[in-house]
Amino acid sequence: MENHYDDMPTDEEIQRYQEAGHTFHCAMRILTGDGECECNLKGHIPGEVSRSMYQGLCVICLERHPEHKSFCPFNNEHHMLKKA
């Protein structure tokens, strides 16, 4: 099955990957065909430029701590990217 899109993935498609523990970044990579999983379901975004886009946000649900979306599997600062 090809993962290439002519337009952006839907929120529901993205959320399925987030619920499985993928970061938003990896969900978008997978769904748009831009690449494969880089987070290894560990709440990590490799690469300084990619990480800088999400500073201060939960890397799974993109909310600021302590707020998380109801589906987010993480509820602590361990999975939050800190400002340098």
Biopython code that builds the backbone (N, CA, C, O; Angstrom):
import numpy as np
from Bio.PDB.StructureBuilder import StructureBuilder

atoms = [
    (1, "MET", "N", (0.840, -1.184, 0.000)),
    (1, "MET", "CA", (0.000, 0.000, 0.000)),
    (1, "MET", "C", (0.887, 1.251, 0.000)),
    (1, "MET", "O", (1.775, 1.390, 0.841)),
    (2, "GLU", "N", (0.647, 2.122, -0.916)),
    (2, "GLU", "CA", (1.400, 3.377, -0.999)),
    (2, "GLU", "C", (0.908, 4.350, 0.060)),
    (2, "GLU", "O", (-0.287, 4.385, 0.357)),
    (3, "ASN", "N", (1.797, 5.131, 0.629)),
    (3, "ASN", "CA", (1.443, 6.134, 1.625)),
    (3, "ASN", "C", (1.602, 7.540, 1.078)),
    (3, "ASN", "O", (1.917, 8.454, 1.840)),
    (4, "HIS", "N", (1.394, 7.746, -0.213)),
    (4, "HIS", "CA", (1.560, 9.063, -0.813)),
    (4, "HIS", "C", (0.212, 9.758, -0.905)),
    (4, "HIS", "O", (-0.792, 9.140, -1.260)),
    (5, "TYR", "N", (0.192, 11.047, -0.582)),
    (5, "TYR", "CA", (-1.030, 11.835, -0.570)),
    (5, "TYR", "C", (-0.888, 13.012, -1.514)),
    (5, "TYR", "O", (0.188, 13.592, -1.653)),
    (6, "ASP", "N", (-1.994, 13.355, -2.161)),
    (6, "ASP", "CA", (-2.028, 14.575, -2.961)),
    (6, "ASP", "C", (-2.305, 15.772, -2.069)),
    (6, "ASP", "O", (-1.982, 16.904, -2.429)),
    (7, "ASP", "N", (-2.900, 15.532, -0.910)),
    (7, "ASP", "CA", (-3.174, 16.593, 0.057)),
    (7, "ASP", "C", (-2.834, 16.080, 1.452)),
    (7, "ASP", "O", (-2.363, 14.954, 1.609)),
    (8, "MET", "N", (-3.070, 16.890, 2.433)),
    (8, "MET", "CA", (-2.668, 16.561, 3.802)),
    (8, "MET", "C", (-3.506, 15.419, 4.378)),
    (8, "MET", "O", (-4.688, 15.289, 4.058)),
    (9, "PRO", "N", (-2.892, 14.593, 5.229)),
    (9, "PRO", "CA", (-3.639, 13.547, 5.927)),
    (9, "PRO", "C", (-4.700, 14.171, 6.831)),
    (9, "PRO", "O", (-4.559, 15.311, 7.273)),
    (10, "THR", "N", (-5.746, 13.423, 7.097)),
    (10, "THR", "CA", (-6.807, 13.917, 7.972)),
    (10, "THR", "C", (-6.364, 13.825, 9.431)),
    (10, "THR", "O", (-5.429, 13.096, 9.763)),
    (11, "ASP", "N", (-7.045, 14.573, 10.291)),
    (11, "ASP", "CA", (-6.758, 14.511, 11.727)),
    (11, "ASP", "C", (-6.939, 13.091, 12.250)),
    (11, "ASP", "O", (-6.173, 12.637, 13.101)),
    (12, "GLU", "N", (-7.951, 12.389, 11.741)),
    (12, "GLU", "CA", (-8.220, 11.025, 12.191)),
    (12, "GLU", "C", (-7.074, 10.084, 11.818)),
    (12, "GLU", "O", (-6.693, 9.228, 12.616)),
    (13, "GLU", "N", (-6.526, 10.237, 10.619)),
    (13, "GLU", "CA", (-5.399, 9.402, 10.200)),
    (13, "GLU", "C", (-4.178, 9.669, 11.074)),
    (13, "GLU", "O", (-3.494, 8.736, 11.495)),
    (14, "ILE", "N", (-3.910, 10.924, 11.340)),
    (14, "ILE", "CA", (-2.773, 11.303, 12.187)),
    (14, "ILE", "C", (-2.972, 10.762, 13.595)),
    (14, "ILE", "O", (-2.044, 10.218, 14.194)),
    (15, "GLN", "N", (-4.181, 10.914, 14.122)),
    (15, "GLN", "CA", (-4.466, 10.492, 15.489)),
    (15, "GLN", "C", (-4.273, 8.987, 15.673)),
    (15, "GLN", "O", (-3.848, 8.561, 16.747)),
    (16, "ARG", "N", (-4.568, 8.182, 14.676)),
    (16, "ARG", "CA", (-4.352, 6.734, 14.791)),
    (16, "ARG", "C", (-2.886, 6.430, 15.094)),
    (16, "ARG", "O", (-2.589, 5.564, 15.918)),
    (17, "TYR", "N", (-1.982, 7.127, 14.443)),
    (17, "TYR", "CA", (-0.552, 6.923, 14.703)),
    (17, "TYR", "C", (-0.163, 7.481, 16.070)),
    (17, "TYR", "O", (0.639, 6.874, 16.780)),
    (18, "GLN", "N", (-0.727, 8.633, 16.444)),
    (18, "GLN", "CA", (-0.434, 9.218, 17.755)),
    (18, "GLN", "C", (-0.920, 8.294, 18.865)),
    (18, "GLN", "O", (-0.218, 8.104, 19.858)),
    (19, "GLU", "N", (-2.105, 7.721, 18.714)),
    (19, "GLU", "CA", (-2.635, 6.802, 19.723)),
    (19, "GLU", "C", (-1.732, 5.584, 19.885)),
    (19, "GLU", "O", (-1.643, 5.014, 20.972)),
    (20, "ALA", "N", (-1.071, 5.190, 18.816)),
    (20, "ALA", "CA", (-0.146, 4.055, 18.872)),
    (20, "ALA", "C", (1.185, 4.444, 19.513)),
    (20, "ALA", "O", (2.023, 3.580, 19.768)),
    (21, "GLY", "N", (1.389, 5.753, 19.778)),
    (21, "GLY", "CA", (2.600, 6.221, 20.443)),
    (21, "GLY", "C", (3.599, 6.909, 19.544)),
    (21, "GLY", "O", (4.675, 7.293, 20.003)),
    (22, "HIS", "N", (3.269, 7.077, 18.261)),
    (22, "HIS", "CA", (4.167, 7.802, 17.363)),
    (22, "HIS", "C", (4.095, 9.295, 17.655)),
    (22, "HIS", "O", (3.051, 9.808, 18.060)),
    (23, "THR", "N", (5.197, 9.979, 17.450)),
    (23, "THR", "CA", (5.169, 11.435, 17.533)),
    (23, "THR", "C", (4.376, 11.970, 16.349)),
    (23, "THR", "O", (4.211, 11.281, 15.342)),
    (24, "PHE", "N", (3.889, 13.193, 16.472)),
    (24, "PHE", "CA", (3.198, 13.842, 15.358)),
    (24, "PHE", "C", (4.122, 13.879, 14.140)),
    (24, "PHE", "O", (3.692, 13.634, 13.013)),
    (25, "HIS", "N", (5.390, 14.186, 14.384)),
    (25, "HIS", "CA", (6.395, 14.259, 13.319)),
    (25, "HIS", "C", (6.459, 12.944, 12.531)),
    (25, "HIS", "O", (6.444, 12.958, 11.300)),
    (26, "CYS", "N", (6.529, 11.817, 13.234)),
    (26, "CYS", "CA", (6.600, 10.525, 12.550)),
    (26, "CYS", "C", (5.286, 10.175, 11.866)),
    (26, "CYS", "O", (5.288, 9.612, 10.772)),
    (27, "ALA", "N", (4.171, 10.501, 12.498)),
    (27, "ALA", "CA", (2.877, 10.245, 11.858)),
    (27, "ALA", "C", (2.818, 10.939, 10.504)),
    (27, "ALA", "O", (2.377, 10.348, 9.518)),
    (28, "MET", "N", (3.257, 12.182, 10.455)),
    (28, "MET", "CA", (3.244, 12.922, 9.193)),
    (28, "MET", "C", (4.228, 12.318, 8.192)),
    (28, "MET", "O", (3.912, 12.230, 7.005)),
    (29, "ARG", "N", (5.401, 11.904, 8.638)),
    (29, "ARG", "CA", (6.379, 11.275, 7.733)),
    (29, "ARG", "C", (5.790, 10.015, 7.108)),
    (29, "ARG", "O", (5.898, 9.802, 5.900)),
    (30, "ILE", "N", (5.170, 9.187, 7.935)),
    (30, "ILE", "CA", (4.616, 7.923, 7.463)),
    (30, "ILE", "C", (3.450, 8.168, 6.506)),
    (30, "ILE", "O", (3.396, 7.583, 5.424)),
    (31, "LEU", "N", (2.527, 9.026, 6.902)),
    (31, "LEU", "CA", (1.311, 9.245, 6.110)),
    (31, "LEU", "C", (1.555, 9.971, 4.795)),
    (31, "LEU", "O", (0.833, 9.749, 3.823)),
    (32, "THR", "N", (2.549, 10.823, 4.756)),
    (32, "THR", "CA", (2.802, 11.564, 3.519)),
    (32, "THR", "C", (3.815, 10.865, 2.624)),
    (32, "THR", "O", (4.073, 11.316, 1.508)),
    (33, "GLY", "N", (4.386, 9.773, 3.104)),
    (33, "GLY", "CA", (5.379, 9.067, 2.311)),
    (33, "GLY", "C", (6.745, 9.720, 2.350)),
    (33, "GLY", "O", (7.608, 9.412, 1.528)),
    (34, "ASP", "N", (6.951, 10.629, 3.307)),
    (34, "ASP", "CA", (8.215, 11.357, 3.422)),
    (34, "ASP", "C", (9.311, 10.528, 4.081)),
    (34, "ASP", "O", (10.486, 10.890, 4.023)),
    (35, "GLY", "N", (8.933, 9.429, 4.699)),
    (35, "GLY", "CA", (9.930, 8.604, 5.368)),
    (35, "GLY", "C", (9.268, 7.599, 6.273)),
    (35, "GLY", "O", (8.050, 7.425, 6.257)),
    (36, "GLU", "N", (10.090, 6.939, 7.061)),
    (36, "GLU", "CA", (9.570, 5.948, 7.985)),
    (36, "GLU", "C", (9.701, 6.456, 9.410)),
    (36, "GLU", "O", (10.197, 7.559, 9.643)),
    (37, "CYS", "N", (9.256, 5.649, 10.356)),
    (37, "CYS", "CA", (9.288, 6.029, 11.767)),
    (37, "CYS", "C", (10.716, 6.312, 12.217)),
    (37, "CYS", "O", (11.629, 5.527, 11.960)),
    (38, "GLU", "N", (10.893, 7.438, 12.887)),
    (38, "GLU", "CA", (12.182, 7.795, 13.488)),
    (38, "GLU", "C", (12.103, 7.831, 15.005)),
    (38, "GLU", "O", (13.132, 7.895, 15.677)),
    (39, "CYS", "N", (10.893, 7.791, 15.552)),
    (39, "CYS", "CA", (10.740, 7.979, 16.998)),
    (39, "CYS", "C", (10.852, 6.673, 17.774)),
    (39, "CYS", "O", (11.063, 6.699, 18.987)),
    (40, "ASN", "N", (10.716, 5.528, 17.101)),
    (40, "ASN", "CA", (10.757, 4.219, 17.752)),
    (40, "ASN", "C", (9.769, 4.120, 18.906)),
    (40, "ASN", "O", (9.988, 3.371, 19.859)),
    (41, "LEU", "N", (8.684, 4.878, 18.816)),
    (41, "LEU", "CA", (7.624, 4.890, 19.834)),
    (41, "LEU", "C", (8.167, 5.234, 21.215)),
    (41, "LEU", "O", (7.654, 4.745, 22.221)),
    (42, "LYS", "N", (9.194, 6.065, 21.271)),
    (42, "LYS", "CA", (9.810, 6.449, 22.542)),
    (42, "LYS", "C", (9.712, 7.945, 22.812)),
    (42, "LYS", "O", (10.415, 8.453, 23.686)),
    (43, "GLY", "N", (8.857, 8.663, 22.085)),
    (43, "GLY", "CA", (8.691, 10.085, 22.338)),
    (43, "GLY", "C", (9.911, 10.906, 21.998)),
    (43, "GLY", "O", (10.201, 11.889, 22.681)),
    (44, "HIS", "N", (10.633, 10.529, 20.963)),
    (44, "HIS", "CA", (11.871, 11.218, 20.587)),
    (44, "HIS", "C", (11.824, 11.606, 19.116)),
    (44, "HIS", "O", (11.390, 10.820, 18.274)),
    (45, "ILE", "N", (12.266, 12.809, 18.810)),
    (45, "ILE", "CA", (12.390, 13.270, 17.433)),
    (45, "ILE", "C", (13.875, 13.488, 17.164)),
    (45, "ILE", "O", (14.480, 14.377, 17.763)),
    (46, "PRO", "N", (14.478, 12.691, 16.270)),
    (46, "PRO", "CA", (15.889, 12.896, 15.966)),
    (46, "PRO", "C", (16.077, 14.127, 15.088)),
    (46, "PRO", "O", (15.169, 14.529, 14.361)),
    (47, "GLY", "N", (17.225, 14.700, 15.161)),
    (47, "GLY", "CA", (17.532, 15.850, 14.308)),
    (47, "GLY", "C", (17.196, 17.169, 14.970)),
    (47, "GLY", "O", (16.054, 17.405, 15.365)),
    (48, "GLU", "N", (18.193, 18.023, 15.088)),
    (48, "GLU", "CA", (18.045, 19.304, 15.789)),
    (48, "GLU", "C", (16.995, 20.210, 15.157)),
    (48, "GLU", "O", (16.223, 20.845, 15.876)),
    (49, "VAL", "N", (16.949, 20.284, 13.836)),
    (49, "VAL", "CA", (15.986, 21.162, 13.165)),
    (49, "VAL", "C", (14.565, 20.677, 13.413)),
    (49, "VAL", "O", (13.685, 21.472, 13.743)),
    (50, "SER", "N", (14.336, 19.374, 13.257)),
    (50, "SER", "CA", (13.003, 18.825, 13.500)),
    (50, "SER", "C", (12.585, 19.036, 14.946)),
    (50, "SER", "O", (11.450, 19.433, 15.207)),
    (51, "ARG", "N", (13.495, 18.773, 15.901)),
    (51, "ARG", "CA", (13.171, 18.962, 17.324)),
    (51, "ARG", "C", (12.832, 20.407, 17.630)),
    (51, "ARG", "O", (11.935, 20.671, 18.431)),
    (52, "SER", "N", (13.529, 21.348, 17.010)),
    (52, "SER", "CA", (13.310, 22.759, 17.328)),
    (52, "SER", "C", (11.903, 23.221, 16.969)),
    (52, "SER", "O", (11.410, 24.193, 17.541)),
    (53, "MET", "N", (11.256, 22.548, 16.040)),
    (53, "MET", "CA", (9.891, 22.928, 15.654)),
    (53, "MET", "C", (8.877, 22.611, 16.745)),
    (53, "MET", "O", (7.782, 23.174, 16.753)),
    (54, "TYR", "N", (9.227, 21.713, 17.668)),
    (54, "TYR", "CA", (8.267, 21.243, 18.663)),
    (54, "TYR", "C", (8.649, 21.608, 20.089)),
    (54, "TYR", "O", (8.076, 21.048, 21.024)),
    (55, "GLN", "N", (9.589, 22.520, 20.297)),
    (55, "GLN", "CA", (10.043, 22.838, 21.647)),
    (55, "GLN", "C", (8.890, 23.297, 22.525)),
    (55, "GLN", "O", (8.082, 24.141, 22.137)),
    (56, "GLY", "N", (8.836, 22.714, 23.722)),
    (56, "GLY", "CA", (7.815, 23.074, 24.688)),
    (56, "GLY", "C", (6.490, 22.371, 24.482)),
    (56, "GLY", "O", (5.549, 22.593, 25.244)),
    (57, "LEU", "N", (6.397, 21.527, 23.467)),
    (57, "LEU", "CA", (5.155, 20.814, 23.182)),
    (57, "LEU", "C", (5.341, 19.326, 23.422)),
    (57, "LEU", "O", (6.447, 18.798, 23.301)),
    (58, "CYS", "N", (4.251, 18.660, 23.761)),
    (58, "CYS", "CA", (4.282, 17.207, 23.816)),
    (58, "CYS", "C", (4.537, 16.710, 22.396)),
    (58, "CYS", "O", (3.839, 17.118, 21.468)),
    (59, "VAL", "N", (5.512, 15.848, 22.217)),
    (59, "VAL", "CA", (5.860, 15.390, 20.873)),
    (59, "VAL", "C", (4.827, 14.426, 20.297)),
    (59, "VAL", "O", (4.858, 14.126, 19.103)),
    (60, "ILE", "N", (3.916, 13.940, 21.135)),
    (60, "ILE", "CA", (2.856, 13.057, 20.653)),
    (60, "ILE", "C", (1.631, 13.864, 20.247)),
    (60, "ILE", "O", (1.197, 13.790, 19.098)),
    (61, "CYS", "N", (1.059, 14.645, 21.186)),
    (61, "CYS", "CA", (-0.227, 15.310, 20.916)),
    (61, "CYS", "C", (-0.102, 16.798, 20.603)),
    (61, "CYS", "O", (-1.101, 17.436, 20.270)),
    (62, "LEU", "N", (1.090, 17.362, 20.701)),
    (62, "LEU", "CA", (1.376, 18.769, 20.387)),
    (62, "LEU", "C", (0.753, 19.773, 21.350)),
    (62, "LEU", "O", (0.633, 20.950, 21.012)),
    (63, "GLU", "N", (0.354, 19.334, 22.539)),
    (63, "GLU", "CA", (-0.170, 20.253, 23.550)),
    (63, "GLU", "C", (0.955, 20.652, 24.490)),
    (63, "GLU", "O", (1.948, 19.937, 24.628)),
    (64, "ARG", "N", (0.790, 21.803, 25.136)),
    (64, "ARG", "CA", (1.768, 22.241, 26.139)),
    (64, "ARG", "C", (1.476, 21.532, 27.459)),
    (64, "ARG", "O", (0.318, 21.346, 27.831)),
    (65, "HIS", "N", (2.536, 21.140, 28.160)),
    (65, "HIS", "CA", (2.382, 20.489, 29.461)),
    (65, "HIS", "C", (1.747, 21.468, 30.436)),
    (65, "HIS", "O", (2.112, 22.642, 30.391)),
    (66, "PRO", "N", (0.833, 21.086, 31.307)),
    (66, "PRO", "CA", (0.382, 19.724, 31.567)),
    (66, "PRO", "C", (-0.847, 19.307, 30.751)),
    (66, "PRO", "O", (-1.404, 18.237, 30.997)),
    (67, "GLU", "N", (-1.268, 20.105, 29.813)),
    (67, "GLU", "CA", (-2.436, 19.746, 29.009)),
    (67, "GLU", "C", (-2.054, 18.711, 27.954)),
    (67, "GLU", "O", (-1.044, 18.866, 27.268)),
    (68, "HIS", "N", (-2.846, 17.675, 27.828)),
    (68, "HIS", "CA", (-2.653, 16.663, 26.789)),
    (68, "HIS", "C", (-4.007, 16.329, 26.194)),
    (68, "HIS", "O", (-5.028, 16.419, 26.876)),
    (69, "LYS", "N", (-4.024, 15.947, 24.940)),
    (69, "LYS", "CA", (-5.263, 15.493, 24.324)),
    (69, "LYS", "C", (-5.640, 14.163, 24.959)),
    (69, "LYS", "O", (-4.779, 13.439, 25.459)),
    (70, "SER", "N", (-6.924, 13.846, 24.939)),
    (70, "SER", "CA", (-7.404, 12.664, 25.656)),
    (70, "SER", "C", (-6.746, 11.371, 25.188)),
    (70, "SER", "O", (-6.614, 10.438, 25.979)),
    (71, "PHE", "N", (-6.335, 11.289, 23.936)),
    (71, "PHE", "CA", (-5.738, 10.055, 23.429)),
    (71, "PHE", "C", (-4.248, 9.933, 23.732)),
    (71, "PHE", "O", (-3.669, 8.865, 23.533)),
    (72, "CYS", "N", (-3.627, 10.990, 24.203)),
    (72, "CYS", "CA", (-2.170, 11.001, 24.372)),
    (72, "CYS", "C", (-1.737, 9.987, 25.434)),
    (72, "CYS", "O", (-2.232, 10.015, 26.561)),
    (73, "PRO", "N", (-0.808, 9.087, 25.069)),
    (73, "PRO", "CA", (-0.366, 8.083, 26.034)),
    (73, "PRO", "C", (0.608, 8.614, 27.086)),
    (73, "PRO", "O", (0.941, 7.900, 28.031)),
    (74, "PHE", "N", (1.066, 9.851, 26.934)),
    (74, "PHE", "CA", (2.057, 10.402, 27.855)),
    (74, "PHE", "C", (1.488, 11.593, 28.613)),
    (74, "PHE", "O", (0.833, 12.458, 28.032)),
    (75, "ASN", "N", (1.742, 11.627, 29.907)),
    (75, "ASN", "CA", (1.243, 12.722, 30.731)),
    (75, "ASN", "C", (2.310, 13.299, 31.641)),
    (75, "ASN", "O", (1.988, 13.765, 32.734)),
    (76, "ASN", "N", (3.563, 13.285, 31.229)),
    (76, "ASN", "CA", (4.582, 13.872, 32.092)),
    (76, "ASN", "C", (5.642, 14.569, 31.257)),
    (76, "ASN", "O", (5.722, 14.380, 30.043)),
    (77, "GLU", "N", (6.448, 15.369, 31.921)),
    (77, "GLU", "CA", (7.438, 16.193, 31.236)),
    (77, "GLU", "C", (8.544, 15.389, 30.570)),
    (77, "GLU", "O", (9.282, 15.932, 29.748)),
    (78, "HIS", "N", (8.675, 14.122, 30.901)),
    (78, "HIS", "CA", (9.712, 13.299, 30.279)),
    (78, "HIS", "C", (9.575, 13.300, 28.757)),
    (78, "HIS", "O", (10.573, 13.189, 28.045)),
    (79, "HIS", "N", (8.371, 13.422, 28.267)),
    (79, "HIS", "CA", (8.137, 13.368, 26.829)),
    (79, "HIS", "C", (7.959, 14.750, 26.215)),
    (79, "HIS", "O", (7.485, 14.875, 25.086)),
    (80, "MET", "N", (8.337, 15.785, 26.954)),
    (80, "MET", "CA", (8.246, 17.147, 26.447)),
    (80, "MET", "C", (9.630, 17.594, 25.996)),
    (80, "MET", "O", (10.628, 17.300, 26.654)),
    (81, "LEU", "N", (9.687, 18.287, 24.899)),
    (81, "LEU", "CA", (10.968, 18.830, 24.450)),
    (81, "LEU", "C", (11.228, 20.132, 25.180)),
    (81, "LEU", "O", (10.352, 20.993, 25.257)),
    (82, "LYS", "N", (12.400, 20.276, 25.701)),
    (82, "LYS", "CA", (12.776, 21.467, 26.459)),
    (82, "LYS", "C", (13.435, 22.484, 25.546)),
    (82, "LYS", "O", (14.071, 22.129, 24.553)),
    (83, "LYS", "N", (13.274, 23.753, 25.896)),
    (83, "LYS", "CA", (14.007, 24.790, 25.171)),
    (83, "LYS", "C", (15.473, 24.681, 25.529)),
    (83, "LYS", "O", (15.828, 24.396, 26.673)),
    (84, "ALA", "N", (16.320, 24.910, 24.544)),
    (84, "ALA", "CA", (17.765, 24.784, 24.777)),
    (84, "ALA", "C", (18.275, 25.902, 25.646)),
    (84, "ALA", "O", (19.468, 25.956, 25.946)),
]
sb = StructureBuilder()
sb.init_structure("model")
sb.init_model(0)
sb.init_chain("A")
sb.init_seg("    ")
for serial, (resi, resn, name, xyz) in enumerate(atoms, 1):
    if name == "N":
        sb.init_residue(resn, " ", resi, " ")
    sb.init_atom(name, np.array(xyz, "f"), 0.0, 1.0, " ", f" {name:<3s}", serial, name[0])
structure = sb.get_structure()
